[in-house]
Amino acid sequence: MIGIDRPKDLRLGGFDLALLSGGPIYGLLARAGIARPGRAGFALRILFFLALSWIPLVVLTIWQGTFLNPALKVPFLYDFAEQCRFLFVLPLLIVAEAVVEPWLGYIMAQFRPLVSEADSEKFSENISLAMRSRDSLPIELVLILLAFIRPHFDTMSLSANITSWRTVTTDAGAVPCPSST
């Protein structure tokens, strides 16, 4: 069984190969005491990201009256896809770091001897570029921006006849709720 503790062999040729445990946001989480090593750190990150993503939706849908509204075919509480996204997939992605990160280091360590001496410098440059990309604030800001604007380009996944916490049915069909975009 693969443990949740961060492996000690994620260094190769002076580079830290921890692709998931780095970057400005991870640094902020570490300084806040949220990104700790071990099981406690994963539990704290899961709780933090649930508090950051799912709980505001609960509060807003209660305030909007779409949390458990019997007039809607799919109120927020009964939106199975949304609940799975936040309560199952989000924690699963965080726990997956325990499996993915050690394997990335292991694969890189196994790949290193296959690199010829002539390509060794280029290999080191590529690892350095990957680490700079991981630690880049502009890249993280672009990813955050994409995460926030993606819902605005999302297509309606429900039938025009189904009202949900995301949509209101009008004469023109289902349209997004004014406060859900």
C-alpha positions as CSV (number, residue, x, y, z in Angstrom):
1,M,0.0,0.0,0.0
2,I,1.3,3.4,-0.9
3,G,1.5,5.7,2.1
4,I,0.3,9.3,2.2
5,D,3.5,10.6,3.6
6,R,5.7,12.5,1.0
7,P,8.4,10.2,-0.2
8,K,12.0,11.2,0.5
9,D,13.3,10.2,-2.9
10,L,11.8,12.9,-5.0
11,R,15.2,14.6,-5.7
12,L,17.2,13.9,-8.8
13,G,20.4,15.7,-9.8
14,G,19.7,18.6,-7.4
15,F,16.1,19.1,-8.6
16,D,13.0,18.6,-6.4
17,L,10.7,16.5,-8.5
18,A,7.6,17.0,-6.4
19,L,5.5,18.4,-9.2
20,L,2.3,18.6,-7.0
21,S,3.9,19.9,-3.8
22,G,5.1,23.2,-5.1
23,G,4.1,26.6,-6.5
24,P,2.9,29.8,-5.0
25,I,-0.5,28.5,-3.9
26,Y,1.0,25.4,-2.3
27,G,3.5,27.7,-0.5
28,L,0.6,29.8,0.9
29,L,-1.2,26.7,2.0
30,A,2.0,25.4,3.7
31,R,2.6,28.8,5.5
32,A,-1.0,28.7,6.7
33,G,-0.5,25.2,8.1
34,I,-2.9,23.6,5.6
35,A,-0.5,21.7,3.4
36,R,1.1,19.5,6.0
37,P,2.7,16.2,5.3
38,G,0.9,13.0,6.1
39,R,-2.7,12.1,6.6
40,A,-3.5,15.2,8.6
41,G,-2.3,17.5,5.8
42,F,-4.6,15.7,3.3
43,A,-7.5,16.0,5.6
44,L,-6.9,19.7,6.2
45,R,-6.6,20.4,2.5
46,I,-9.8,18.4,1.8
47,L,-11.7,20.4,4.4
48,F,-10.1,23.7,3.2
49,F,-11.1,23.2,-0.4
50,L,-14.6,22.0,0.5
51,A,-15.0,25.1,2.6
52,L,-13.7,27.2,-0.3
53,S,-15.9,25.6,-3.0
54,W,-18.9,23.6,-1.8
55,I,-20.0,25.5,1.4
56,P,-20.3,28.9,-0.4
57,L,-22.6,27.1,-2.9
58,V,-24.7,25.7,-0.1
59,V,-25.0,29.2,1.5
60,L,-25.8,30.9,-1.8
61,T,-28.4,28.4,-2.9
62,I,-30.1,28.6,0.6
63,W,-30.1,32.4,0.2
64,Q,-31.4,32.2,-3.3
65,G,-34.0,29.6,-2.4
66,T,-32.8,26.9,-4.7
67,F,-31.1,24.6,-2.1
68,L,-34.2,22.4,-1.5
69,N,-36.9,24.1,-3.4
70,P,-39.8,21.7,-4.1
71,A,-40.8,23.8,-7.1
72,L,-37.6,22.9,-8.9
73,K,-37.1,19.5,-10.5
74,V,-33.4,19.6,-9.5
75,P,-32.7,21.7,-6.5
76,F,-29.0,22.0,-5.5
77,L,-29.2,19.3,-2.8
78,Y,-30.5,16.8,-5.4
79,D,-28.1,17.6,-8.1
80,F,-26.2,14.4,-8.0
81,A,-23.5,15.4,-10.5
82,E,-22.7,18.6,-8.5
83,Q,-22.6,16.8,-5.2
84,C,-20.3,14.1,-6.6
85,R,-18.0,16.8,-8.1
86,F,-17.5,18.5,-4.8
87,L,-17.9,15.8,-2.2
88,F,-16.3,12.8,-4.0
89,V,-14.1,14.0,-6.9
90,L,-12.5,17.0,-5.1
91,P,-11.3,14.9,-2.1
92,L,-10.3,12.1,-4.4
93,L,-8.1,14.4,-6.5
94,I,-6.4,15.6,-3.3
95,V,-5.8,12.1,-2.0
96,A,-4.5,11.0,-5.5
97,E,-1.5,13.2,-4.9
98,A,-0.3,10.4,-2.5
99,V,-0.2,8.0,-5.4
100,V,0.8,10.2,-8.3
101,E,3.6,12.2,-6.7
102,P,5.8,9.2,-5.6
103,W,5.3,7.6,-9.0
104,L,6.4,10.8,-10.8
105,G,9.6,10.8,-8.8
106,Y,10.1,7.1,-9.4
107,I,9.6,7.3,-13.1
108,M,12.0,10.3,-13.4
109,A,14.6,8.4,-11.3
110,Q,14.2,5.3,-13.6
111,F,14.3,7.5,-16.8
112,R,17.5,9.4,-15.8
113,P,20.0,6.5,-16.6
114,L,18.5,6.2,-20.1
115,V,19.6,9.8,-20.9
116,S,22.9,9.9,-22.7
117,E,25.8,12.1,-21.5
118,A,25.3,14.2,-24.6
119,D,21.7,14.9,-23.7
120,S,22.2,15.2,-20.0
121,E,22.4,19.0,-20.0
122,K,19.3,19.3,-22.1
123,F,17.5,16.9,-19.7
124,S,18.5,19.0,-16.7
125,E,17.3,22.1,-18.5
126,N,13.9,20.5,-19.2
127,I,13.6,19.5,-15.5
128,S,14.6,23.0,-14.5
129,L,11.9,24.4,-16.9
130,A,9.3,22.1,-15.4
131,M,10.1,23.2,-11.9
132,R,10.1,26.9,-12.9
133,S,6.7,26.4,-14.5
134,R,5.4,24.6,-11.4
135,D,6.6,27.6,-9.3
136,S,5.3,30.3,-11.7
137,L,2.9,32.8,-10.2
138,P,1.6,33.9,-13.6
139,I,0.8,30.3,-14.7
140,E,-1.1,29.7,-11.4
141,L,-3.0,33.0,-11.9
142,V,-4.0,32.0,-15.4
143,L,-5.2,28.6,-14.2
144,I,-7.3,30.2,-11.5
145,L,-8.7,32.7,-14.0
146,L,-9.6,29.8,-16.3
147,A,-11.3,27.9,-13.4
148,F,-13.4,31.0,-12.6
149,I,-14.4,31.9,-16.2
150,R,-15.1,28.3,-17.4
151,P,-18.7,28.2,-16.0
152,H,-19.5,31.3,-18.1
153,F,-18.8,29.2,-21.2
154,D,-20.5,26.1,-20.0
155,T,-23.4,24.8,-22.2
156,M,-26.7,24.0,-20.6
157,S,-26.7,20.3,-19.8
158,L,-30.4,20.1,-18.8
159,S,-33.4,19.9,-20.9
160,A,-35.3,23.1,-21.6
161,N,-38.2,21.7,-19.7
162,I,-36.3,21.0,-16.5
163,T,-36.0,23.6,-13.8
164,S,-33.0,23.4,-11.5
165,W,-31.0,25.4,-9.1
166,R,-28.9,26.6,-12.1
167,T,-31.7,27.5,-14.5
168,V,-35.1,29.2,-14.6
169,T,-37.7,28.1,-17.2
170,T,-39.1,31.0,-19.2
171,D,-41.1,31.2,-22.4
172,A,-37.7,31.1,-24.2
173,G,-36.7,27.9,-22.4
174,A,-34.3,27.3,-19.6
175,V,-31.9,30.2,-18.9
176,P,-29.2,30.4,-16.3
177,C,-30.3,31.8,-12.9
178,P,-29.2,35.5,-12.7
179,S,-27.1,34.8,-9.6
180,S,-25.7,31.4,-10.7
181,T,-23.3,32.8,-13.4
